[in-house]
Amino acid sequence: MGLLPLRGQVYNQSAKCSNFNNWKSLTFTSIRLNPFTMKYLPISLITLFLAAACSNQEKSGNKVPERTILTKTVMLDKIKGGWAGQVIGCTFGGPTEFGFQGTMIQDYQPIPWDSGRIAWYFENAPGLYDDVYMDLTFVDVMNKEGIDAPASSHAKAFAHAVYPLWHANQAARHNILHGIMPPESGHWLNNPHSDDIDFQIEADFAGLMSPGMPNTSSGICDRIGHIMNYGDGWYGGVYLAAMYSLAFVSNDIEFIVEEGLKTIPAESGFYRCIRDVIGAYKKDPSDWKAAWFAVERNWAAEVGCPDGVFRPFNIDAKVNSAYVVIGLLYGRGDFARTLQISARCGQDSDCNPASAGGILGTVLGYDKIPGVWLEALVPIENEPFSFTSLSLSDVYKSSFNHALEMVIKNGGAIDGENVTIASQVPQPVKLEQGFTGYYPVERRRIGTDMETTAEIRFVGTGFVLTGEVDRDSFRKKIPGIIDVEMVVDDLAPVTFSMPLNDLSRRLEVGWKFGLTDGPHVIRLKILNPWEAGRIRTGDLIIYRSQPFNPSI
């Protein structure tokens, strides 16, 4: 009978059945071997251990356990791993952010990494970490007001913060500063960027403070995510936060991806997009590019974001969430491969490896993130992020304390070093979809400098007019605001302000949906022409009730 040496002493069951043929990578619970008394075991006995390990792993991967017991040390390690993985992934993808739109980053193109990279970005390009300092805004509000702080507190904190914002975040900031509070601030009728990625990249904190409790995480996302997003944009945050939450109670990436998706209504486009990725993975788990092409073929046509309609630019949450999932599934638990794949999917290629790295970092725990990545992180862990007073070391502690509080609040218990989590089976959140029945049919260049009035005609059911304040045209720099009245057909006038200040700017000149499908006229009038300057109009994006038919 052949014998195989076993060199270790204590093993924890963490392997999957796919590792059966590589017995050295498998570890086991409740098997304690003393190498001085038992140096060798029969192959037949090892085979039984392997089979049992695989059987247990498969069984535990089929459902969320009713109760999960973690030591405080392990829970803190996972929380640290989540935050660390997010920062590492964001930094890794920084050089390629939106440099590859509608195309993947080819294998032959290197994405550089070195031990000084995070410190360099911290010093020279701190805006890269909007993924993180946005999270920290909400963490800080909870530090001050408690974990149940209302949406209004979070909304005011982020609207008055001194960091720059874009897309759904900036549109929501403008809304809040002008009295449109959540959830209306993120609703698609008030925010043309509502399907964008914004809350998806900011929801990490919700999952990390809800270990094993994805429905609790969804509740946090409902309160905060609707500040800036709606529909698919909100679902991006709900889904990623759920995967973070599940990473505390399972180390099976496939299980985390599929179980987390149960928080999303099956009727939604977001759900179907992620199912396409899972289907491609099951068909061929070795070819991530097949999954990428499935996403491009079925879901890459931008409808909402005015910057992406009729363009290869895509910041839609479901598409970029799909890239996160591609990285997680095809990365198969390997940290470097997960970052590489999620980044090489292109588009928002810093945010996507940030999310994938954060979720996998939670699965692995801080101490198991490979040293080549951690050595770049350690030098800045005690440094506050720009625009905030919090460092990574601070947020490790805050998230840990919030998680302990959340465990108790949701039926768990703390007994000394042990934390008992009342684990939750994911439940779908409410169904909400923006831009339903709206199809972009034309992007028309307007390109005029409006000093007093403008009139634009179109045929459709809705529109978005892009444009911005002409900085060089201001007659008075203070207050630096152009007040505008917009009238569509014979509807009631709508008035709004377009500030010169970048922090409070309005992203688009105007928009309107819900019109009858037919001819319409937009009339714009500057209400303070002698105090302000010009508005430089951009493109008119026109929507109709039926998509363009290429066969005609």
PyMOL commands that set and color helices and strands:
alter all, ss='L'
color gray80, all
select helices_A, chain A and resi 17-19+23-25+43-61+72-96+117-124+126-145+151-159+167-177+184-186+199-201+204-208+214-225+232-246+253-263+269-283+288-299+317-331+335-344+351-364+366-368+371-380+392-409+471-473+502-504
alter helices_A, ss='H'
color red, helices_A
select strands_A, chain A and resi 3-5+40-42+67-71+413-415+418-422+439-445+449-450+453-460+462-469+481-488+494-499+508-512+518-526+535-544
alter strands_A, ss='S'
color yellow, strands_A
deselect
rebuild
show_as cartoon
